[in-house]
Amino acid sequence: MAAATAIPAAGEVRLAGVPLGGQRLRAWQSAALAEYSVAGPEDYLLHATPGAGKTSFALTVAADLVASRLI
């Protein structure tokens, strides 16, 4: 029998559906993720100051694309 997977909380950073240390996306990251999800672009330019959380955003997008089998 397969193990049940927990549904992550809104804005929670995940990698392949697994929460990463209880981290949550910042408000701007959640807004950018919503924009990205609606637009469905092939290319997406994200710029922010160092330490703002660009990598967490990118990992969340990548994990969502892998989970949906788009990549």
All heavy atoms as TSV, in Angstrom:
chain	resi	resn	atom	element	x	y	z
A	1	MET	N	N	0.840	-1.156	0.000
A	1	MET	CA	C	0.000	0.000	0.000
A	1	MET	C	C	0.900	1.240	0.000
A	1	MET	O	O	1.852	1.330	0.746
A	1	MET	CB	C	-0.900	-0.002	1.246
A	1	MET	CG	C	-1.790	1.229	1.300
A	1	MET	SD	S	-2.716	1.403	2.841
A	1	MET	CE	C	-3.862	0.073	2.717
A	2	ALA	N	N	0.573	2.218	-0.857
A	2	ALA	CA	C	1.367	3.438	-0.949
A	2	ALA	C	C	1.101	4.331	0.252
A	2	ALA	O	O	-0.001	4.401	0.767
A	2	ALA	CB	C	1.023	4.178	-2.235
A	3	ALA	N	N	2.146	5.015	0.676
A	3	ALA	CA	C	2.016	5.942	1.803
A	3	ALA	C	C	1.245	7.174	1.362
A	3	ALA	O	O	1.396	7.650	0.244
A	3	ALA	CB	C	3.391	6.341	2.320
A	4	ALA	N	N	0.429	7.699	2.235
A	4	ALA	CA	C	-0.325	8.908	1.940
A	4	ALA	C	C	0.626	10.104	1.954
A	4	ALA	O	O	1.536	10.166	2.755
A	4	ALA	CB	C	-1.423	9.110	2.975
A	5	THR	N	N	0.397	11.024	1.039
A	5	THR	CA	C	1.225	12.226	1.011
A	5	THR	C	C	0.436	13.373	1.608
A	5	THR	O	O	-0.739	13.530	1.344
A	5	THR	CB	C	1.635	12.589	-0.431
A	5	THR	OG1	O	0.463	12.693	-1.236
A	5	THR	CG2	C	2.567	11.542	-1.016
A	6	ALA	N	N	1.115	14.147	2.409
A	6	ALA	CA	C	0.471	15.283	3.051
A	6	ALA	C	C	0.340	16.427	2.060
A	6	ALA	O	O	1.211	16.643	1.225
A	6	ALA	CB	C	1.287	15.734	4.253
A	7	ILE	N	N	-0.746	17.153	2.149
A	7	ILE	CA	C	-0.945	18.323	1.310
A	7	ILE	C	C	-0.209	19.482	1.969
A	7	ILE	O	O	-0.466	19.802	3.121
A	7	ILE	CB	C	-2.437	18.648	1.163
A	7	ILE	CG1	C	-3.145	17.481	0.474
A	7	ILE	CG2	C	-2.628	19.943	0.379
A	7	ILE	CD1	C	-4.635	17.603	0.427
A	8	PRO	N	N	0.740	20.098	1.245
A	8	PRO	CA	C	1.512	21.178	1.852
A	8	PRO	C	C	0.652	22.416	2.078
A	8	PRO	O	O	-0.301	22.662	1.358
A	8	PRO	CB	C	2.614	21.446	0.836
A	8	PRO	CG	C	2.154	20.837	-0.423
A	8	PRO	CD	C	1.160	19.785	-0.101
A	9	ALA	N	N	1.009	23.180	3.078
A	9	ALA	CA	C	0.313	24.432	3.371
A	9	ALA	C	C	0.571	25.424	2.248
A	9	ALA	O	O	1.576	25.346	1.554
A	9	ALA	CB	C	0.808	24.992	4.701
A	10	ALA	N	N	-0.350	26.343	2.064
A	10	ALA	CA	C	-0.201	27.357	1.023
A	10	ALA	C	C	1.106	28.115	1.213
A	10	ALA	O	O	1.425	28.541	2.309
A	10	ALA	CB	C	-1.380	28.316	1.066
A	11	GLY	N	N	1.864	28.243	0.136
A	11	GLY	CA	C	3.112	28.981	0.187
A	11	GLY	C	C	4.292	28.209	0.727
A	11	GLY	O	O	5.389	28.735	0.817
A	12	GLU	N	N	4.101	26.958	1.079
A	12	GLU	CA	C	5.187	26.166	1.640
A	12	GLU	C	C	6.156	25.756	0.542
A	12	GLU	O	O	5.737	25.362	-0.534
A	12	GLU	CB	C	4.603	24.922	2.310
A	12	GLU	CG	C	5.587	24.110	3.082
A	12	GLU	CD	C	4.898	23.012	3.865
A	12	GLU	OE1	O	4.097	22.272	3.281
A	12	GLU	OE2	O	5.165	22.913	5.059
A	13	VAL	N	N	7.445	25.871	0.801
A	13	VAL	CA	C	8.457	25.484	-0.175
A	13	VAL	C	C	8.551	23.967	-0.201
A	13	VAL	O	O	8.689	23.320	0.821
A	13	VAL	CB	C	9.832	26.105	0.174
A	13	VAL	CG1	C	10.891	25.650	-0.814
A	13	VAL	CG2	C	9.744	27.613	0.185
A	14	ARG	N	N	8.441	23.389	-1.423
A	14	ARG	CA	C	8.442	21.941	-1.586
A	14	ARG	C	C	9.455	21.547	-2.649
A	14	ARG	O	O	9.726	22.318	-3.542
A	14	ARG	CB	C	7.067	21.443	-2.038
A	14	ARG	CG	C	5.920	22.007	-1.289
A	14	ARG	CD	C	4.578	21.615	-1.890
A	14	ARG	NE	N	4.328	21.990	-3.257
A	14	ARG	CZ	C	4.063	23.214	-3.709
A	14	ARG	NH1	N	4.095	24.228	-2.910
A	14	ARG	NH2	N	3.781	23.434	-4.963
A	15	LEU	N	N	9.961	20.344	-2.536
A	15	LEU	CA	C	10.784	19.767	-3.582
A	15	LEU	C	C	10.220	18.390	-3.835
A	15	LEU	O	O	10.241	17.534	-2.950
A	15	LEU	CB	C	12.261	19.705	-3.171
A	15	LEU	CG	C	13.214	19.110	-4.199
A	15	LEU	CD1	C	13.144	19.898	-5.510
A	15	LEU	CD2	C	14.629	19.097	-3.686
A	16	ALA	N	N	9.680	18.192	-5.023
A	16	ALA	CA	C	9.006	16.949	-5.383
A	16	ALA	C	C	7.919	16.595	-4.373
A	16	ALA	O	O	7.759	15.452	-3.985
A	16	ALA	CB	C	10.014	15.809	-5.532
A	17	GLY	N	N	7.182	17.606	-3.940
A	17	GLY	CA	C	6.068	17.394	-3.030
A	17	GLY	C	C	6.442	17.279	-1.572
A	17	GLY	O	O	5.584	17.149	-0.712
A	18	VAL	N	N	7.736	17.332	-1.261
A	18	VAL	CA	C	8.189	17.188	0.120
A	18	VAL	C	C	8.525	18.559	0.689
A	18	VAL	O	O	9.325	19.291	0.104
A	18	VAL	CB	C	9.437	16.277	0.200
A	18	VAL	CG1	C	9.942	16.169	1.624
A	18	VAL	CG2	C	9.126	14.905	-0.374
A	19	PRO	N	N	7.916	18.961	1.806
A	19	PRO	CA	C	8.226	20.271	2.396
A	19	PRO	C	C	9.696	20.359	2.775
A	19	PRO	O	O	10.277	19.412	3.272
A	19	PRO	CB	C	7.347	20.318	3.645
A	19	PRO	CG	C	6.290	19.295	3.430
A	19	PRO	CD	C	6.900	18.239	2.552
A	20	LEU	N	N	10.303	21.511	2.506
A	20	LEU	CA	C	11.705	21.726	2.832
A	20	LEU	C	C	11.825	22.497	4.135
A	20	LEU	O	O	11.727	23.713	4.160
A	20	LEU	CB	C	12.412	22.501	1.713
A	20	LEU	CG	C	12.522	21.803	0.372
A	20	LEU	CD1	C	13.208	22.706	-0.629
A	20	LEU	CD2	C	13.274	20.497	0.511
A	21	GLY	N	N	11.997	21.811	5.222
A	21	GLY	CA	C	12.277	22.426	6.505
A	21	GLY	C	C	11.229	23.394	7.012
A	21	GLY	O	O	11.546	24.294	7.768
A	22	GLY	N	N	9.996	23.231	6.600
A	22	GLY	CA	C	8.938	24.098	7.075
A	22	GLY	C	C	9.014	25.519	6.525
A	22	GLY	O	O	8.319	26.404	6.993
A	23	GLN	N	N	9.869	25.741	5.526
A	23	GLN	CA	C	9.989	27.071	4.947
A	23	GLN	C	C	8.729	27.409	4.162
A	23	GLN	O	O	8.094	26.547	3.585
A	23	GLN	CB	C	11.184	27.144	4.006
A	23	GLN	CG	C	12.508	26.953	4.693
A	23	GLN	CD	C	13.655	26.965	3.703
A	23	GLN	OE1	O	13.442	26.939	2.505
A	23	GLN	NE2	N	14.859	26.997	4.200
A	24	ARG	N	N	8.392	28.669	4.165
A	24	ARG	CA	C	7.253	29.143	3.388
A	24	ARG	C	C	7.749	30.208	2.415
A	24	ARG	O	O	8.737	30.882	2.669
A	24	ARG	CB	C	6.185	29.736	4.298
A	24	ARG	CG	C	5.573	28.699	5.194
A	24	ARG	CD	C	4.435	29.311	5.992
A	24	ARG	NE	N	3.826	28.320	6.829
A	24	ARG	CZ	C	2.857	27.509	6.436
A	24	ARG	NH1	N	2.384	27.578	5.226
A	24	ARG	NH2	N	2.340	26.630	7.260
A	25	LEU	N	N	7.033	30.335	1.316
A	25	LEU	CA	C	7.383	31.373	0.357
A	25	LEU	C	C	7.024	32.735	0.928
A	25	LEU	O	O	6.046	32.886	1.650
A	25	LEU	CB	C	6.622	31.158	-0.953
A	25	LEU	CG	C	6.993	29.923	-1.765
A	25	LEU	CD1	C	6.101	29.832	-2.997
A	25	LEU	CD2	C	8.448	29.933	-2.167
A	26	ARG	N	N	7.821	33.711	0.582
A	26	ARG	CA	C	7.526	35.091	0.967
A	26	ARG	C	C	6.368	35.595	0.104
A	26	ARG	O	O	6.023	34.990	-0.911
A	26	ARG	CB	C	8.766	35.956	0.759
A	26	ARG	CG	C	9.910	35.538	1.658
A	26	ARG	CD	C	11.167	36.297	1.339
A	26	ARG	NE	N	12.251	35.805	2.194
A	26	ARG	CZ	C	13.518	36.071	1.999
A	26	ARG	NH1	N	13.890	36.824	0.989
A	26	ARG	NH2	N	14.431	35.588	2.818
A	27	ALA	N	N	5.781	36.716	0.502
A	27	ALA	CA	C	4.614	37.252	-0.210
A	27	ALA	C	C	4.925	37.492	-1.688
A	27	ALA	O	O	4.134	37.131	-2.567
A	27	ALA	CB	C	4.140	38.534	0.459
A	28	TRP	N	N	6.094	38.065	-1.981
A	28	TRP	CA	C	6.416	38.343	-3.375
A	28	TRP	C	C	6.629	37.052	-4.158
A	28	TRP	O	O	6.320	36.987	-5.353
A	28	TRP	CB	C	7.628	39.275	-3.501
A	28	TRP	CG	C	8.964	38.652	-3.213
A	28	TRP	CD1	C	9.645	38.690	-2.041
A	28	TRP	CD2	C	9.768	37.890	-4.116
A	28	TRP	NE1	N	10.826	38.008	-2.152
A	28	TRP	CE2	C	10.926	37.496	-3.426
A	28	TRP	CE3	C	9.629	37.491	-5.444
A	28	TRP	CZ2	C	11.929	36.741	-4.002
A	28	TRP	CZ3	C	10.633	36.729	-6.021
A	28	TRP	CH2	C	11.763	36.374	-5.312
A	29	GLN	N	N	7.166	36.016	-3.493
A	29	GLN	CA	C	7.383	34.734	-4.160
A	29	GLN	C	C	6.044	34.079	-4.498
A	29	GLN	O	O	5.874	33.524	-5.590
A	29	GLN	CB	C	8.214	33.803	-3.275
A	29	GLN	CG	C	9.635	34.263	-3.075
A	29	GLN	CD	C	10.314	33.502	-1.955
A	29	GLN	OE1	O	9.734	33.295	-0.896
A	29	GLN	NE2	N	11.563	33.111	-2.176
A	30	SER	N	N	5.103	34.130	-3.561
A	30	SER	CA	C	3.770	33.563	-3.808
A	30	SER	C	C	3.076	34.280	-4.956
A	30	SER	O	O	2.448	33.650	-5.815
A	30	SER	CB	C	2.912	33.638	-2.549
A	30	SER	OG	O	3.446	32.816	-1.540
A	31	ALA	N	N	3.197	35.618	-4.985
A	31	ALA	CA	C	2.594	36.397	-6.071
A	31	ALA	C	C	3.239	36.053	-7.410
A	31	ALA	O	O	2.550	35.889	-8.426
A	31	ALA	CB	C	2.719	37.892	-5.782
A	32	ALA	N	N	4.564	35.933	-7.425
A	32	ALA	CA	C	5.273	35.585	-8.664
A	32	ALA	C	C	4.922	34.173	-9.111
A	32	ALA	O	O	4.764	33.915	-10.310
A	32	ALA	CB	C	6.784	35.715	-8.470
A	33	LEU	N	N	4.770	33.252	-8.165
A	33	LEU	CA	C	4.396	31.880	-8.506
A	33	LEU	C	C	2.994	31.834	-9.097
A	33	LEU	O	O	2.749	31.127	-10.073
A	33	LEU	CB	C	4.490	30.979	-7.269
A	33	LEU	CG	C	4.265	29.494	-7.490
A	33	LEU	CD1	C	5.267	28.925	-8.491
A	33	LEU	CD2	C	4.371	28.751	-6.172
A	34	ALA	N	N	2.077	32.611	-8.538
A	34	ALA	CA	C	0.715	32.679	-9.083
A	34	ALA	C	C	0.742	33.253	-10.499
A	34	ALA	O	O	0.066	32.736	-11.401
A	34	ALA	CB	C	-0.168	33.514	-8.174
A	35	GLU	N	N	1.538	34.314	-10.706
A	35	GLU	CA	C	1.669	34.920	-12.040
A	35	GLU	C	C	2.253	33.917	-13.028
A	35	GLU	O	O	1.774	33.776	-14.150
A	35	GLU	CB	C	2.555	36.153	-11.954
A	35	GLU	CG	C	2.785	36.838	-13.290
A	35	GLU	CD	C	3.753	37.995	-13.175
A	35	GLU	OE1	O	3.506	38.882	-12.338
A	35	GLU	OE2	O	4.755	37.996	-13.910
A	36	TYR	N	N	3.285	33.216	-12.599
A	36	TYR	CA	C	3.921	32.216	-13.457
A	36	TYR	C	C	2.931	31.106	-13.815
A	36	TYR	O	O	2.844	30.684	-14.955
A	36	TYR	CB	C	5.141	31.609	-12.751
A	36	TYR	CG	C	5.803	30.528	-13.563
A	36	TYR	CD1	C	6.773	30.847	-14.498
A	36	TYR	CD2	C	5.450	29.187	-13.411
A	36	TYR	CE1	C	7.380	29.862	-15.257
A	36	TYR	CE2	C	6.050	28.201	-14.168
A	36	TYR	CZ	C	7.008	28.537	-15.092
A	36	TYR	OH	O	7.587	27.569	-15.855
A	37	SER	N	N	2.167	30.651	-12.830
A	37	SER	CA	C	1.220	29.558	-13.047
A	37	SER	C	C	0.132	29.948	-14.031
A	37	SER	O	O	-0.295	29.131	-14.844
A	37	SER	CB	C	0.593	29.136	-11.722
A	37	SER	OG	O	1.582	28.656	-10.849
A	38	VAL	N	N	-0.337	31.185	-13.952
A	38	VAL	CA	C	-1.393	31.655	-14.855
A	38	VAL	C	C	-0.853	31.850	-16.266
A	38	VAL	O	O	-1.482	31.441	-17.241
A	38	VAL	CB	C	-2.018	32.973	-14.332
A	38	VAL	CG1	C	-2.923	33.609	-15.363
A	38	VAL	CG2	C	-2.782	32.713	-13.047
A	39	ALA	N	N	0.324	32.458	-16.373
A	39	ALA	CA	C	0.899	32.761	-17.683
A	39	ALA	C	C	1.428	31.522	-18.393
A	39	ALA	O	O	1.361	31.424	-19.610
A	39	ALA	CB	C	2.015	33.792	-17.538
A	40	GLY	N	N	1.978	30.572	-17.627
A	40	GLY	CA	C	2.538	29.355	-18.213
A	40	GLY	C	C	3.611	29.639	-19.249
A	40	GLY	O	O	3.602	29.052	-20.326
A	41	PRO	N	N	4.544	30.547	-18.960
A	41	PRO	CA	C	5.533	30.931	-19.963
A	41	PRO	C	C	6.618	29.872	-20.173
A	41	PRO	O	O	6.853	29.031	-19.315
A	41	PRO	CB	C	6.165	32.187	-19.356
A	41	PRO	CG	C	6.093	31.942	-17.888
A	41	PRO	CD	C	4.790	31.210	-17.683
A	42	GLU	N	N	7.224	29.934	-21.343
A	42	GLU	CA	C	8.394	29.097	-21.580
A	42	GLU	C	C	9.613	29.726	-20.922
A	42	GLU	O	O	10.510	29.037	-20.478
A	42	GLU	CB	C	8.643	28.951	-23.079
A	42	GLU	CG	C	7.626	28.069	-23.769
A	42	GLU	CD	C	7.978	27.876	-25.232
A	42	GLU	OE1	O	9.151	28.043	-25.613
A	42	GLU	OE2	O	7.066	27.568	-25.995
A	43	ASP	N	N	9.659	31.054	-20.926
A	43	ASP	CA	C	10.753	31.807	-20.312
A	43	ASP	C	C	10.157	32.713	-19.249
A	43	ASP	O	O	9.061	33.248	-19.413
A	43	ASP	CB	C	11.481	32.667	-21.346
A	43	ASP	CG	C	12.125	31.830	-22.436
A	43	ASP	OD1	O	12.752	30.819	-22.095
A	43	ASP	OD2	O	11.988	32.189	-23.616
A	44	TYR	N	N	10.901	32.907	-18.160
A	44	TYR	CA	C	10.419	33.769	-17.078
A	44	TYR	C	C	11.621	34.437	-16.444
A	44	TYR	O	O	12.544	33.761	-15.995
A	44	TYR	CB	C	9.667	32.928	-16.034
A	44	TYR	CG	C	8.912	33.749	-15.019
A	44	TYR	CD1	C	7.661	34.248	-15.310
A	44	TYR	CD2	C	9.455	34.010	-13.771
A	44	TYR	CE1	C	6.952	34.991	-14.389
A	44	TYR	CE2	C	8.765	34.752	-12.832
A	44	TYR	CZ	C	7.504	35.237	-13.146
A	44	TYR	OH	O	6.807	35.976	-12.232
A	45	LEU	N	N	11.636	35.755	-16.469
A	45	LEU	CA	C	12.744	36.504	-15.881
A	45	LEU	C	C	12.347	36.961	-14.484
A	45	LEU	O	O	11.344	37.641	-14.309
A	45	LEU	CB	C	13.096	37.724	-16.737
A	45	LEU	CG	C	14.173	38.644	-16.165
A	45	LEU	CD1	C	15.513	37.900	-16.050
A	45	LEU	CD2	C	14.318	39.885	-17.033
A	46	LEU	N	N	13.130	36.565	-13.511
A	46	LEU	CA	C	12.904	36.955	-12.123
A	46	LEU	C	C	14.163	37.647	-11.640
A	46	LEU	O	O	15.256	37.112	-11.752
A	46	LEU	CB	C	12.633	35.709	-11.270
A	46	LEU	CG	C	12.486	35.945	-9.785
A	46	LEU	CD1	C	11.181	36.671	-9.495
A	46	LEU	CD2	C	12.539	34.633	-9.038
A	47	HIS	N	N	14.014	38.855	-11.133
A	47	HIS	CA	C	15.176	39.545	-10.582
A	47	HIS	C	C	14.804	40.101	-9.215
A	47	HIS	O	O	13.680	40.542	-8.982
A	47	HIS	CB	C	15.692	40.637	-11.515
A	47	HIS	CG	C	14.722	41.748	-11.753
A	47	HIS	ND1	N	14.711	42.891	-11.002
A	47	HIS	CD2	C	13.729	41.879	-12.650
A	47	HIS	CE1	C	13.757	43.683	-11.431
A	47	HIS	NE2	N	13.130	43.095	-12.431
A	48	ALA	N	N	15.740	39.998	-8.310
A	48	ALA	CA	C	15.552	40.486	-6.941
A	48	ALA	C	C	16.936	40.660	-6.328
A	48	ALA	O	O	17.936	40.169	-6.859
A	48	ALA	CB	C	14.727	39.501	-6.126
A	49	THR	N	N	16.984	41.340	-5.205
A	49	THR	CA	C	18.258	41.593	-4.542
A	49	THR	C	C	18.860	40.281	-4.022
A	49	THR	O	O	18.147	39.294	-3.825
A	49	THR	CB	C	18.070	42.558	-3.363
A	49	THR	OG1	O	17.144	41.979	-2.446
A	49	THR	CG2	C	17.561	43.890	-3.837
A	50	PRO	N	N	20.171	40.262	-3.787
A	50	PRO	CA	C	20.797	39.072	-3.222
A	50	PRO	C	C	20.149	38.691	-1.883
A	50	PRO	O	O	19.872	39.554	-1.050
A	50	PRO	CB	C	22.259	39.495	-3.019
A	50	PRO	CG	C	22.481	40.559	-4.037
A	50	PRO	CD	C	21.167	41.300	-4.100
A	51	GLY	N	N	19.884	37.414	-1.720
A	51	GLY	CA	C	19.301	36.913	-0.480
A	51	GLY	C	C	17.789	37.054	-0.401
A	51	GLY	O	O	17.192	36.778	0.634
A	52	ALA	N	N	17.160	37.484	-1.495
A	52	ALA	CA	C	15.713	37.721	-1.483
A	52	ALA	C	C	14.896	36.432	-1.583
A	52	ALA	O	O	13.723	36.429	-1.240
A	52	ALA	CB	C	15.321	38.660	-2.621
A	53	GLY	N	N	15.512	35.356	-2.081
A	53	GLY	CA	C	14.796	34.089	-2.177
A	53	GLY	C	C	14.529	33.617	-3.595
A	53	GLY	O	O	13.594	32.866	-3.838
A	54	LYS	N	N	15.379	34.047	-4.524
A	54	LYS	CA	C	15.203	33.626	-5.916
A	54	LYS	C	C	15.370	32.123	-6.075
A	54	LYS	O	O	14.618	31.495	-6.823
A	54	LYS	CB	C	16.193	34.363	-6.828
A	54	LYS	CG	C	16.012	35.877	-6.843
A	54	LYS	CD	C	17.061	36.575	-7.684
A	54	LYS	CE	C	18.459	36.443	-7.149
A	54	LYS	NZ	N	18.761	37.161	-5.903
A	55	THR	N	N	16.314	31.543	-5.366
A	55	THR	CA	C	16.557	30.098	-5.478
A	55	THR	C	C	15.384	29.299	-4.929
A	55	THR	O	O	14.963	28.310	-5.539
A	55	THR	CB	C	17.862	29.714	-4.768
A	55	THR	OG1	O	18.937	30.454	-5.351
A	55	THR	CG2	C	18.146	28.231	-4.894
A	56	SER	N	N	14.822	29.721	-3.813
A	56	SER	CA	C	13.643	29.028	-3.259
A	56	SER	C	C	12.480	29.079	-4.242
A	56	SER	O	O	11.779	28.093	-4.441
A	56	SER	CB	C	13.213	29.668	-1.939
A	56	SER	OG	O	14.206	29.493	-0.961
A	57	PHE	N	N	12.296	30.235	-4.867
A	57	PHE	CA	C	11.249	30.374	-5.879
A	57	PHE	C	C	11.513	29.414	-7.041
A	57	PHE	O	O	10.616	28.685	-7.473
A	57	PHE	CB	C	11.179	31.819	-6.382
A	57	PHE	CG	C	10.261	31.989	-7.555
A	57	PHE	CD1	C	8.897	32.121	-7.366
A	57	PHE	CD2	C	10.754	32.008	-8.846
A	57	PHE	CE1	C	8.038	32.269	-8.453
A	57	PHE	CE2	C	9.913	32.150	-9.929
A	57	PHE	CZ	C	8.551	32.283	-9.738
A	58	ALA	N	N	12.745	29.419	-7.546
A	58	ALA	CA	C	13.090	28.567	-8.690
A	58	ALA	C	C	12.936	27.086	-8.353
A	58	ALA	O	O	12.455	26.302	-9.180
A	58	ALA	CB	C	14.517	28.866	-9.145
A	59	LEU	N	N	13.327	26.680	-7.142
A	59	LEU	CA	C	13.164	25.281	-6.739
A	59	LEU	C	C	11.686	24.897	-6.644
A	59	LEU	O	O	11.307	23.781	-7.003
A	59	LEU	CB	C	13.851	25.029	-5.396
A	59	LEU	CG	C	15.369	24.974	-5.431
A	59	LEU	CD1	C	15.927	24.925	-4.006
A	59	LEU	CD2	C	15.846	23.785	-6.241
A	60	THR	N	N	10.858	25.817	-6.191
A	60	THR	CA	C	9.422	25.547	-6.110
A	60	THR	C	C	8.835	25.377	-7.506
A	60	THR	O	O	8.065	24.448	-7.753
A	60	THR	CB	C	8.699	26.682	-5.352
A	60	THR	OG1	O	9.251	26.774	-4.041
A	60	THR	CG2	C	7.217	26.422	-5.252
A	61	VAL	N	N	9.205	26.258	-8.433
A	61	VAL	CA	C	8.732	26.141	-9.817
A	61	VAL	C	C	9.207	24.819	-10.421
A	61	VAL	O	O	8.424	24.083	-11.031
A	61	VAL	CB	C	9.203	27.336	-10.676
A	61	VAL	CG1	C	8.943	27.087	-12.160
A	61	VAL	CG2	C	8.514	28.612	-10.222
A	62	ALA	N	N	10.489	24.502	-10.247
A	62	ALA	CA	C	11.034	23.263	-10.801
A	62	ALA	C	C	10.337	22.039	-10.218
A	62	ALA	O	O	9.989	21.108	-10.955
A	62	ALA	CB	C	12.535	23.187	-10.543
A	63	ALA	N	N	10.114	22.032	-8.911
A	63	ALA	CA	C	9.442	20.888	-8.279
A	63	ALA	C	C	8.016	20.738	-8.789
A	63	ALA	O	O	7.556	19.618	-9.033
A	63	ALA	CB	C	9.448	21.059	-6.760
A	64	ASP	N	N	7.322	21.852	-8.987
A	64	ASP	CA	C	5.962	21.793	-9.521
A	64	ASP	C	C	5.956	21.260	-10.946
A	64	ASP	O	O	5.084	20.468	-11.313
A	64	ASP	CB	C	5.296	23.170	-9.472
A	64	ASP	CG	C	4.928	23.597	-8.068
A	64	ASP	OD1	O	4.954	22.748	-7.146
A	64	ASP	OD2	O	4.611	24.785	-7.879
A	65	LEU	N	N	6.930	21.683	-11.757
A	65	LEU	CA	C	7.015	21.194	-13.138
A	65	LEU	C	C	7.342	19.696	-13.173
A	65	LEU	O	O	6.782	18.956	-13.991
A	65	LEU	CB	C	8.055	21.988	-13.919
A	65	LEU	CG	C	7.692	23.453	-14.194
A	65	LEU	CD1	C	8.890	24.190	-14.793
A	65	LEU	CD2	C	6.488	23.553	-15.088
A	66	VAL	N	N	8.224	19.256	-12.303
A	66	VAL	CA	C	8.550	17.825	-12.232
A	66	VAL	C	C	7.338	17.028	-11.760
A	66	VAL	O	O	7.001	15.991	-12.338
A	66	VAL	CB	C	9.769	17.581	-11.297
A	66	VAL	CG1	C	9.937	16.100	-11.006
A	66	VAL	CG2	C	11.036	18.145	-11.929
A	67	ALA	N	N	6.659	17.527	-10.733
A	67	ALA	CA	C	5.480	16.824	-10.202
A	67	ALA	C	C	4.374	16.714	-11.239
A	67	ALA	O	O	3.654	15.716	-11.271
A	67	ALA	CB	C	4.976	17.535	-8.953
A	68	SER	N	N	4.252	17.729	-12.094
A	68	SER	CA	C	3.218	17.684	-13.120
A	68	SER	C	C	3.711	17.023	-14.407
A	68	SER	O	O	2.999	16.987	-15.402
A	68	SER	CB	C	2.699	19.091	-13.421
A	68	SER	OG	O	3.737	19.902	-13.920
A	69	ARG	N	N	4.949	16.507	-14.366
A	69	ARG	CA	C	5.576	15.786	-15.471
A	69	ARG	C	C	5.736	16.636	-16.744
A	69	ARG	O	O	5.688	16.135	-17.853
A	69	ARG	CB	C	4.824	14.492	-15.792
A	69	ARG	CG	C	4.865	13.509	-14.659
A	69	ARG	CD	C	4.166	12.211	-15.021
A	69	ARG	NE	N	4.216	11.284	-13.940
A	69	ARG	CZ	C	5.088	10.295	-13.857
A	69	ARG	NH1	N	5.961	10.114	-14.801
A	69	ARG	NH2	N	5.073	9.473	-12.833
A	70	LEU	N	N	5.913	17.948	-16.546
A	70	LEU	CA	C	6.188	18.826	-17.678
A	70	LEU	C	C	7.667	18.853	-18.022
A	70	LEU	O	O	8.050	19.224	-19.119
A	70	LEU	CB	C	5.685	20.239	-17.385
A	70	LEU	CG	C	4.171	20.370	-17.305
A	70	LEU	CD1	C	3.770	21.769	-16.882
A	70	LEU	CD2	C	3.540	20.025	-18.641
A	71	ILE	N	N	8.504	18.464	-17.032
A	71	ILE	CA	C	9.948	18.327	-17.298
A	71	ILE	C	C	10.415	17.044	-16.648
A	71	ILE	O	O	9.762	16.490	-15.783
A	71	ILE	CB	C	10.792	19.515	-16.790
A	71	ILE	CG1	C	10.621	19.723	-15.279
A	71	ILE	CG2	C	10.444	20.761	-17.553
A	71	ILE	CD1	C	11.580	20.742	-14.709
